[in-house]
Amino acid sequence: MLRFIFGRLAVLVPTFIGVSIIAFSFIRLLPGDPVMLMSGERVMSPERHTQLMADLGLDRPIYIQYFDYLVNLLQGDFGSSIVTKRAVLTDFLQLFPATVELSLCAIILAVALGVPAGVLAAVKRGTWLDQTLMGTALVGYSMPIFWWGLLLVIFFSGYLGWTPVSGRISLMYFFPQVTGFMLVDSLISGQAGAFKSAVTYLILPTIVLATIPLAVIARQTRSAMLEVLGEDYVRTARSKGLSPFRVIGIHALRNALIPVVTTIGLQVGVLLAGAILTETIFSWPGIGKWMVDSVFKRDYQVVQGGLMLIAAVIMVVNLIVDVLYGFINPRIRY
């Protein structure tokens, strides 16, 4: 098992370097001068502009800038913001719990609804229920996040007035951020109504972010279950008179979990990418909105560091998924 884990770890090294090249090059492909954006409406002399470019290290050859950037990354230094002068890692750790909270709620909702929907569609293959579930999943997968989010805001927040539009909790409540997770902090704060307020602010962003992963998980679960339900051991279990719950829930579903777990692991990247749009729509104070604001400001260090930290999270999650394969099916280790 250790050899299996070390083999997966070795793959992360070239992946990390490749992501660093993309992260470093991405922001520099965008038009705009970060020094001029920093100055705002103030008039800046050419001498002052040259001096600031030198202070930020942006006047050096691009390959030297990348080499210094890579050396700093290997030392755990993700740089400091050009605009706020704050360490990128500090801001990331401060904002990341908000994104994690939203992503966890979204993936829990997607798994809780997607897996049963996929199993039910496979068991009722070819019926109206199967067609309805898979048709709904296809519609959910096809909807753009920005359109779906705005539609929910207009209907539930604007027309019905059931849910708030933006933020994480009502301004009526104020308490220290102990964990960074608003649901947990509001619950332990002891303030009446704080937890309910945090839940209402979380409903719409969670639904929007969970829609695409839910559709993918449902379709993948159905596909995997259909393949497993045709195996000999499933027919043998049925011929023994085992209950449908035991045949489907234990024998079939357990063996169909490997591609489903793969799909769930891959959805982490989808969630973090979707969080950028979702957080922007709902003004959710997470890393997605932070990254969008930094792109507009051409804050090279924040965009580079943020992309690398997000990539590191995705790589760690994929490593965990690979290790889970070995426990679900020991044959994969070899």
C-alpha positions as a Markdown table, in Angstrom:
| # | Residue | x | y | z |
|---|---|---|---|---|
| 1 | Met | 0.0 | 0.0 | 0.0 |
| 2 | Leu | 2.9 | 2.4 | 0.8 |
| 3 | Arg | 4.4 | 1.8 | -2.6 |
| 4 | Phe | 1.0 | 2.6 | -4.2 |
| 5 | Ile | 0.8 | 5.9 | -2.2 |
| 6 | Phe | 4.4 | 6.9 | -3.0 |
| 7 | Gly | 3.8 | 6.2 | -6.7 |
| 8 | Arg | 0.8 | 8.6 | -6.6 |
| 9 | Leu | 2.9 | 11.2 | -4.7 |
| 10 | Ala | 5.6 | 11.1 | -7.4 |
| 11 | Val | 3.1 | 12.1 | -10.1 |
| 12 | Leu | 2.2 | 15.3 | -8.1 |
| 13 | Val | 5.7 | 16.8 | -8.6 |
| 14 | Pro | 5.5 | 17.3 | -12.4 |
| 15 | Thr | 1.9 | 18.3 | -12.1 |
| 16 | Phe | 2.7 | 21.0 | -9.5 |
| 17 | Ile | 5.5 | 22.4 | -11.8 |
| 18 | Gly | 3.1 | 22.4 | -14.8 |
| 19 | Val | 0.4 | 24.2 | -12.8 |
| 20 | Ser | 3.0 | 26.8 | -11.7 |
| 21 | Ile | 3.9 | 27.6 | -15.3 |
| 22 | Ile | 0.2 | 28.0 | -16.2 |
| 23 | Ala | -0.5 | 30.1 | -13.1 |
| 24 | Phe | 2.5 | 32.3 | -13.8 |
| 25 | Ser | 1.7 | 32.8 | -17.4 |
| 26 | Phe | -2.0 | 33.2 | -17.2 |
| 27 | Ile | -2.2 | 36.6 | -15.5 |
| 28 | Arg | 0.5 | 38.0 | -17.7 |
| 29 | Leu | -1.4 | 37.2 | -20.9 |
| 30 | Leu | -4.1 | 39.7 | -19.8 |
| 31 | Pro | -3.8 | 43.2 | -21.1 |
| 32 | Gly | -3.3 | 45.9 | -18.5 |
| 33 | Asp | -0.5 | 47.4 | -16.4 |
| 34 | Pro | -0.7 | 46.6 | -12.6 |
| 35 | Val | 1.3 | 49.7 | -11.7 |
| 36 | Met | -1.2 | 51.9 | -13.6 |
| 37 | Leu | -4.1 | 50.1 | -12.1 |
| 38 | Met | -2.6 | 50.7 | -8.6 |
| 39 | Ser | -2.3 | 54.5 | -9.3 |
| 40 | Gly | -6.0 | 54.8 | -10.2 |
| 41 | Glu | -6.9 | 58.2 | -11.5 |
| 42 | Arg | -3.7 | 59.8 | -10.3 |
| 43 | Val | -1.2 | 60.9 | -13.0 |
| 44 | Met | 2.1 | 59.0 | -12.7 |
| 45 | Ser | 5.4 | 60.2 | -14.2 |
| 46 | Pro | 7.4 | 57.8 | -16.4 |
| 47 | Glu | 10.2 | 57.8 | -13.7 |
| 48 | Arg | 7.8 | 56.8 | -11.0 |
| 49 | His | 6.3 | 54.1 | -13.1 |
| 50 | Thr | 9.8 | 52.7 | -13.9 |
| 51 | Gln | 10.7 | 52.8 | -10.2 |
| 52 | Leu | 7.6 | 50.9 | -9.1 |
| 53 | Met | 8.1 | 48.3 | -11.9 |
| 54 | Ala | 11.6 | 47.7 | -10.5 |
| 55 | Asp | 10.3 | 47.6 | -6.9 |
| 56 | Leu | 7.8 | 44.9 | -7.9 |
| 57 | Gly | 10.4 | 43.0 | -9.9 |
| 58 | Leu | 8.3 | 43.3 | -13.1 |
| 59 | Asp | 11.2 | 44.9 | -15.1 |
| 60 | Arg | 13.3 | 41.7 | -15.1 |
| 61 | Pro | 13.2 | 39.0 | -17.9 |
| 62 | Ile | 10.2 | 36.8 | -17.7 |
| 63 | Tyr | 12.2 | 33.6 | -17.2 |
| 64 | Ile | 14.0 | 35.1 | -14.2 |
| 65 | Gln | 10.7 | 36.2 | -12.7 |
| 66 | Tyr | 9.4 | 32.6 | -13.0 |
| 67 | Phe | 12.6 | 31.1 | -11.6 |
| 68 | Asp | 12.4 | 33.3 | -8.5 |
| 69 | Tyr | 8.7 | 32.6 | -8.2 |
| 70 | Leu | 9.3 | 28.8 | -8.3 |
| 71 | Val | 12.1 | 29.0 | -5.7 |
| 72 | Asn | 9.8 | 31.0 | -3.4 |
| 73 | Leu | 7.0 | 28.4 | -3.9 |
| 74 | Leu | 9.2 | 25.6 | -2.9 |
| 75 | Gln | 10.0 | 27.5 | 0.3 |
| 76 | Gly | 6.3 | 27.9 | 1.0 |
| 77 | Asp | 6.3 | 31.6 | 0.1 |
| 78 | Phe | 3.3 | 32.5 | -2.1 |
| 79 | Gly | 4.2 | 36.1 | -2.3 |
| 80 | Ser | 2.4 | 39.3 | -1.1 |
| 81 | Ser | -0.4 | 41.2 | -2.7 |
| 82 | Ile | 0.7 | 44.1 | -4.9 |
| 83 | Val | -2.4 | 46.1 | -3.8 |
| 84 | Thr | -2.8 | 45.3 | -0.1 |
| 85 | Lys | 0.8 | 44.2 | 0.7 |
| 86 | Arg | -0.7 | 41.3 | 2.7 |
| 87 | Ala | 0.7 | 37.8 | 2.4 |
| 88 | Val | -1.2 | 35.7 | -0.2 |
| 89 | Leu | -1.2 | 32.7 | 2.1 |
| 90 | Thr | -2.7 | 34.7 | 5.0 |
| 91 | Asp | -5.6 | 36.0 | 2.9 |
| 92 | Phe | -6.1 | 32.6 | 1.4 |
| 93 | Leu | -6.4 | 30.9 | 4.8 |
| 94 | Gln | -8.7 | 33.6 | 6.0 |
| 95 | Leu | -11.1 | 33.3 | 3.1 |
| 96 | Phe | -10.8 | 29.6 | 2.3 |
| 97 | Pro | -13.2 | 28.4 | 5.1 |
| 98 | Ala | -16.0 | 30.3 | 3.4 |
| 99 | Thr | -15.4 | 28.5 | 0.1 |
| 100 | Val | -14.9 | 25.1 | 1.9 |
| 101 | Glu | -18.2 | 25.6 | 3.7 |
| 102 | Leu | -20.1 | 26.3 | 0.5 |
| 103 | Ser | -18.3 | 23.5 | -1.4 |
| 104 | Leu | -19.0 | 20.9 | 1.3 |
| 105 | Cys | -22.7 | 21.8 | 1.5 |
| 106 | Ala | -22.8 | 21.6 | -2.3 |
| 107 | Ile | -21.1 | 18.2 | -2.6 |
| 108 | Ile | -23.2 | 16.8 | 0.3 |
| 109 | Leu | -26.4 | 17.9 | -1.4 |
| 110 | Ala | -25.1 | 16.5 | -4.8 |
| 111 | Val | -24.2 | 13.1 | -3.3 |
| 112 | Ala | -27.3 | 12.9 | -1.1 |
| 113 | Leu | -29.6 | 13.4 | -4.2 |
| 114 | Gly | -27.4 | 12.2 | -7.0 |
| 115 | Val | -26.5 | 8.7 | -5.8 |
| 116 | Pro | -30.1 | 7.7 | -4.9 |
| 117 | Ala | -31.4 | 9.2 | -8.2 |
| 118 | Gly | -28.8 | 7.2 | -10.2 |
| 119 | Val | -29.6 | 4.0 | -8.4 |
| 120 | Leu | -33.3 | 4.5 | -8.8 |
| 121 | Ala | -32.9 | 5.3 | -12.5 |
| 122 | Ala | -30.8 | 2.1 | -13.0 |
| 123 | Val | -33.3 | -0.1 | -11.2 |
| 124 | Lys | -36.2 | 1.4 | -13.1 |
| 125 | Arg | -34.4 | 1.4 | -16.4 |
| 126 | Gly | -36.4 | 2.4 | -19.4 |
| 127 | Thr | -39.4 | 3.5 | -17.4 |
| 128 | Trp | -40.8 | 7.1 | -17.2 |
| 129 | Leu | -39.1 | 7.5 | -13.9 |
| 130 | Asp | -35.7 | 6.7 | -15.5 |
| 131 | Gln | -36.3 | 9.1 | -18.3 |
| 132 | Thr | -37.5 | 11.9 | -16.0 |
| 133 | Leu | -34.6 | 11.6 | -13.7 |
| 134 | Met | -32.0 | 11.5 | -16.4 |
| 135 | Gly | -33.7 | 14.2 | -18.4 |
| 136 | Thr | -33.7 | 16.5 | -15.3 |
| 137 | Ala | -30.0 | 15.7 | -14.8 |
| 138 | Leu | -29.2 | 16.6 | -18.4 |
| 139 | Val | -31.0 | 19.9 | -18.0 |
| 140 | Gly | -29.1 | 20.6 | -14.7 |
| 141 | Tyr | -25.8 | 19.8 | -16.3 |
| 142 | Ser | -26.6 | 22.1 | -19.3 |
| 143 | Met | -27.5 | 25.2 | -17.3 |
| 144 | Pro | -24.8 | 27.9 | -17.0 |
| 145 | Ile | -24.1 | 28.7 | -13.4 |
| 146 | Phe | -24.4 | 32.5 | -13.9 |
| 147 | Trp | -27.8 | 32.2 | -15.5 |
| 148 | Trp | -29.1 | 29.6 | -13.0 |
| 149 | Gly | -27.9 | 31.7 | -10.1 |
| 150 | Leu | -29.5 | 34.9 | -11.3 |
| 151 | Leu | -32.7 | 33.1 | -12.1 |
| 152 | Leu | -32.9 | 31.8 | -8.5 |
| 153 | Val | -32.1 | 35.2 | -7.1 |
| 154 | Ile | -34.8 | 36.9 | -9.1 |
| 155 | Phe | -37.5 | 34.3 | -8.2 |
| 156 | Phe | -36.7 | 33.3 | -4.6 |
| 157 | Ser | -35.1 | 36.6 | -3.4 |
| 158 | Gly | -36.7 | 39.2 | -5.6 |
| 159 | Tyr | -40.2 | 37.8 | -6.2 |
| 160 | Leu | -41.0 | 35.6 | -3.2 |
| 161 | Gly | -38.6 | 37.3 | -0.7 |
| 162 | Trp | -37.8 | 33.9 | 0.9 |
| 163 | Thr | -34.0 | 34.1 | 0.9 |
| 164 | Pro | -31.4 | 36.9 | 1.1 |
| 165 | Val | -29.4 | 38.0 | -1.9 |
| 166 | Ser | -25.8 | 38.2 | -0.8 |
| 167 | Gly | -23.4 | 37.7 | 2.1 |
| 168 | Arg | -23.1 | 34.9 | 4.7 |
| 169 | Ile | -25.2 | 36.1 | 7.6 |
| 170 | Ser | -27.5 | 39.0 | 8.5 |
| 171 | Leu | -25.8 | 42.2 | 9.8 |
| 172 | Met | -27.9 | 41.9 | 12.9 |
| 173 | Tyr | -25.5 | 39.3 | 14.3 |
| 174 | Phe | -21.9 | 39.8 | 15.3 |
| 175 | Phe | -19.6 | 37.3 | 17.0 |
| 176 | Pro | -15.9 | 36.3 | 16.8 |
| 177 | Gln | -14.9 | 34.0 | 13.9 |
| 178 | Val | -13.6 | 31.0 | 15.8 |
| 179 | Thr | -13.5 | 28.4 | 13.0 |
| 180 | Gly | -14.2 | 30.5 | 9.9 |
| 181 | Phe | -17.2 | 28.3 | 9.2 |
| 182 | Met | -20.3 | 30.4 | 9.6 |
| 183 | Leu | -22.6 | 27.5 | 10.4 |
| 184 | Val | -20.3 | 26.3 | 13.2 |
| 185 | Asp | -19.5 | 29.8 | 14.5 |
| 186 | Ser | -23.2 | 30.9 | 14.5 |
| 187 | Leu | -24.2 | 27.7 | 16.3 |
| 188 | Ile | -21.6 | 28.1 | 19.1 |
| 189 | Ser | -22.1 | 31.8 | 19.5 |
| 190 | Gly | -25.3 | 31.2 | 21.4 |
| 191 | Gln | -27.1 | 34.1 | 19.7 |
| 192 | Ala | -30.8 | 33.3 | 19.0 |
| 193 | Gly | -31.5 | 33.1 | 15.3 |
| 194 | Ala | -27.9 | 33.3 | 14.2 |
| 195 | Phe | -27.7 | 29.7 | 12.9 |
| 196 | Lys | -31.0 | 30.0 | 11.1 |
| 197 | Ser | -29.8 | 33.2 | 9.4 |
| 198 | Ala | -26.6 | 31.5 | 8.3 |
| 199 | Val | -28.6 | 28.6 | 6.8 |
| 200 | Thr | -30.9 | 30.9 | 4.9 |
| 201 | Tyr | -27.9 | 32.8 | 3.4 |
| 202 | Leu | -26.4 | 29.4 | 2.3 |
| 203 | Ile | -29.4 | 27.9 | 0.6 |
| 204 | Leu | -29.3 | 29.5 | -2.8 |
| 205 | Pro | -25.5 | 29.4 | -3.3 |
| 206 | Thr | -25.5 | 25.7 | -2.3 |
| 207 | Ile | -28.2 | 24.8 | -4.8 |
| 208 | Val | -26.5 | 26.7 | -7.6 |
| 209 | Leu | -23.1 | 25.2 | -6.9 |
| 210 | Ala | -24.5 | 21.7 | -6.4 |
| 211 | Thr | -26.6 | 21.5 | -9.6 |
| 212 | Ile | -23.8 | 20.4 | -12.1 |
| 213 | Pro | -22.1 | 17.9 | -9.7 |
| 214 | Leu | -25.5 | 16.4 | -8.8 |
| 215 | Ala | -26.3 | 15.8 | -12.5 |
| 216 | Val | -22.9 | 14.3 | -13.2 |
| 217 | Ile | -23.0 | 12.0 | -10.1 |
| 218 | Ala | -26.6 | 10.8 | -10.9 |
| 219 | Arg | -25.7 | 9.9 | -14.5 |
| 220 | Gln | -22.4 | 8.2 | -13.5 |
| 221 | Thr | -24.2 | 6.2 | -10.7 |
| 222 | Arg | -26.8 | 5.0 | -13.2 |
| 223 | Ser | -24.2 | 3.9 | -15.7 |
| 224 | Ala | -22.1 | 2.1 | -13.1 |
| 225 | Met | -25.2 | 0.4 | -11.6 |
| 226 | Leu | -26.4 | -0.8 | -14.9 |
| 227 | Glu | -23.1 | -2.4 | -15.6 |
| 228 | Val | -23.0 | -4.1 | -12.2 |
| 229 | Leu | -26.6 | -5.3 | -12.2 |
| 230 | Gly | -25.8 | -7.4 | -15.2 |
| 231 | Glu | -23.0 | -9.4 | -13.5 |
| 232 | Asp | -23.4 | -13.0 | -12.5 |
| 233 | Tyr | -23.0 | -12.5 | -8.8 |
| 234 | Val | -26.0 | -10.2 | -8.8 |
| 235 | Arg | -28.1 | -12.7 | -10.5 |
| 236 | Thr | -26.8 | -15.4 | -8.1 |
| 237 | Ala | -27.8 | -13.2 | -5.1 |
| 238 | Arg | -31.2 | -12.7 | -6.5 |
| 239 | Ser | -31.7 | -16.5 | -7.2 |
| 240 | Lys | -30.8 | -17.1 | -3.5 |
| 241 | Gly | -33.9 | -15.1 | -2.5 |
| 242 | Leu | -32.0 | -12.2 | -1.0 |
| 243 | Ser | -34.1 | -9.0 | -0.4 |
| 244 | Pro | -33.9 | -6.3 | -3.1 |
| 245 | Phe | -32.3 | -3.9 | -0.6 |
| 246 | Arg | -29.5 | -6.4 | 0.1 |
| 247 | Val | -28.9 | -7.2 | -3.6 |
| 248 | Ile | -28.9 | -3.6 | -4.7 |
| 249 | Gly | -27.7 | -1.7 | -1.6 |
| 250 | Ile | -24.9 | -4.1 | -0.6 |
| 251 | His | -23.8 | -6.4 | -3.5 |
| 252 | Ala | -24.4 | -4.0 | -6.5 |
| 253 | Leu | -23.9 | -0.5 | -5.1 |
| 254 | Arg | -20.6 | -1.4 | -3.3 |
| 255 | Asn | -19.0 | -2.6 | -6.5 |
| 256 | Ala | -20.4 | 0.3 | -8.5 |
| 257 | Leu | -18.8 | 2.8 | -6.0 |
| 258 | Ile | -15.4 | 3.0 | -7.7 |
| 259 | Pro | -16.4 | 5.1 | -10.8 |
| 260 | Val | -18.8 | 7.1 | -8.5 |
| 261 | Val | -16.0 | 7.9 | -6.1 |
| 262 | Thr | -13.8 | 8.9 | -9.0 |
| 263 | Thr | -16.6 | 11.3 | -10.2 |
| 264 | Ile | -17.1 | 12.7 | -6.7 |
| 265 | Gly | -13.3 | 13.4 | -6.4 |
| 266 | Leu | -13.2 | 15.1 | -9.8 |
| 267 | Gln | -16.1 | 17.3 | -8.8 |
| 268 | Val | -13.9 | 19.0 | -6.2 |
| 269 | Gly | -12.2 | 20.9 | -9.1 |
| 270 | Val | -15.6 | 21.7 | -10.6 |
| 271 | Leu | -16.8 | 23.0 | -7.3 |
| 272 | Leu | -13.8 | 25.3 | -6.8 |
| 273 | Ala | -14.2 | 26.5 | -10.4 |
| 274 | Gly | -17.9 | 27.0 | -10.0 |
| 275 | Ala | -17.4 | 28.8 | -6.7 |
| 276 | Ile | -15.7 | 31.6 | -8.6 |
| 277 | Leu | -19.0 | 32.4 | -10.4 |
| 278 | Thr | -21.3 | 31.5 | -7.5 |
| 279 | Glu | -19.4 | 33.6 | -5.0 |
| 280 | Thr | -19.4 | 36.5 | -7.4 |
| 281 | Ile | -23.2 | 36.3 | -8.0 |
| 282 | Phe | -24.0 | 36.1 | -4.3 |
| 283 | Ser | -21.1 | 38.3 | -3.0 |
| 284 | Trp | -19.9 | 35.3 | -1.0 |
| 285 | Pro | -16.6 | 36.3 | 0.7 |
| 286 | Gly | -14.5 | 33.4 | -0.4 |
| 287 | Ile | -11.5 | 32.7 | -2.5 |
| 288 | Gly | -13.6 | 32.8 | -5.7 |
| 289 | Lys | -14.6 | 36.4 | -5.3 |
| 290 | Trp | -11.1 | 37.2 | -4.0 |
| 291 | Met | -9.6 | 35.8 | -7.2 |
| 292 | Val | -12.0 | 37.6 | -9.5 |
| 293 | Asp | -11.2 | 41.0 | -7.8 |
| 294 | Ser | -7.5 | 40.3 | -8.1 |
| 295 | Val | -7.7 | 39.5 | -11.8 |
| 296 | Phe | -9.4 | 42.9 | -12.4 |
| 297 | Lys | -6.6 | 44.6 | -10.4 |
| 298 | Arg | -3.9 | 42.6 | -12.2 |
| 299 | Asp | -2.6 | 41.6 | -8.8 |
| 300 | Tyr | -0.1 | 39.0 | -10.1 |
| 301 | Gln | 0.9 | 37.6 | -6.8 |
| 302 | Val | -2.6 | 36.9 | -5.6 |
| 303 | Val | -3.7 | 35.3 | -8.8 |
| 304 | Gln | -0.6 | 33.2 | -9.0 |
| 305 | Gly | -0.6 | 32.2 | -5.4 |
| 306 | Gly | -4.4 | 31.6 | -5.4 |
| 307 | Leu | -4.2 | 29.3 | -8.4 |
| 308 | Met | -1.4 | 27.3 | -6.9 |
| 309 | Leu | -3.2 | 26.9 | -3.6 |
| 310 | Ile | -6.4 | 25.8 | -5.3 |
| 311 | Ala | -4.4 | 23.4 | -7.4 |
| 312 | Ala | -2.7 | 22.0 | -4.3 |
| 313 | Val | -6.1 | 21.4 | -2.7 |
| 314 | Ile | -7.4 | 19.6 | -5.8 |
| 315 | Met | -4.2 | 17.5 | -6.1 |
| 316 | Val | -4.5 | 16.4 | -2.4 |
| 317 | Val | -8.2 | 15.5 | -2.9 |
| 318 | Asn | -7.3 | 13.4 | -6.0 |
| 319 | Leu | -4.6 | 11.7 | -4.0 |
| 320 | Ile | -7.1 | 10.8 | -1.2 |
| 321 | Val | -9.5 | 9.5 | -3.9 |
| 322 | Asp | -6.7 | 7.3 | -5.3 |
| 323 | Val | -5.9 | 5.9 | -1.9 |
| 324 | Leu | -9.6 | 5.2 | -1.3 |
| 325 | Tyr | -9.5 | 3.1 | -4.5 |
| 326 | Gly | -7.0 | 0.8 | -2.8 |
| 327 | Phe | -9.4 | 0.3 | 0.2 |
| 328 | Ile | -12.5 | -0.2 | -1.9 |
| 329 | Asn | -10.9 | -2.6 | -4.3 |
| 330 | Pro | -7.5 | -4.0 | -3.2 |
| 331 | Arg | -6.7 | -5.2 | -6.7 |
| 332 | Ile | -6.1 | -1.6 | -7.8 |
| 333 | Arg | -3.0 | -1.4 | -5.6 |
| 334 | Tyr | -1.3 | -3.9 | -7.9 |
